[in-house]
Amino acid sequence: NVSKIHMLSDGSPLVGGLFTQYGGSPASYLAKLSADGILASPWPATGSGPNNEVRDIVPATGGKFLLAGAFTTYNGVNQRGIARINADGTHDTTFVRTVTGTARIVRELSDGSILGGFDSLGLRKFSTTGTETAVFQPFGSVTTIYDVIVQADGKILVAAQRTSGTRAGTVYRLLPDLTVDPDFNLASADSSNAYLYCLAQDASGRIYMGGSFTTVNGVA
């Protein structure tokens, strides 16, 4: 299964997912392809890469990449949920995260700090070296983050999902310190067992939400 494709400037894709081979060749959860779909080898340049599913890939400062997923090691080094890698796929060991947690989403902010959206653990903010600096967990230990948009003004749109009990999803807007923006009216998918999976924002600032729900803030 492929979870994420990130296109590089030369037209070649980075592919992450739950797979251990590509076209019959070994490729564990992360692969770089040529523009015509041929597996790049060796890549990563050294090491085994992640040991489990990669769910998100985004560019980071200095030509690097951030990964989110279910992995617990990268190139055999303890690295849980979020990793930063160099352009050749080798592990950037200056970013360290060794606390248990499976991440779905990762984003880099303009100051180099990193946001990670996790299963059950909510949204967490890290320094450039991996120190946790803030947490947003509106539903406590049953908060899963499915999508994050960082606005041009630095505010953060979050699709947060309660994954136990009444499974309602809510769109929040946060300030950079992960506190709730008081000027934003929350948008909630109200139907029982509703899930909120994705967000988009157009040039005028309008927000679109997608998922398995039938009403938003009580309106069908």
Beta strands, then each sheet from edge to edge (+ up, - down):
strand 1: 2-7
strand 2: 13-17
strand 3: 21-22
strand 4: 25-26
strand 5: 30-32
strand 6: 54-60
strand 7: 64-69
strand 8: 73-74
strand 9: 77-78
strand 10: 82-85
strand 11: 103-108
strand 12: 114-118
strand 13: 122-126
strand 14: 132-136
strand 15: 143-150
strand 16: 156-162
strand 17: 169-174
strand 18: 187-189
strand 19: 195-201
strand 20: 207-212
sheet 1: 1+ 2- 5+
sheet 2: 3+ 4-
sheet 3: 6+ 7- 10+
sheet 4: 8+ 9-
sheet 5: 11+ 12- 13+ 14-
sheet 6: 15+ 16- 17+ 18-
sheet 7: 19+ 20-
end
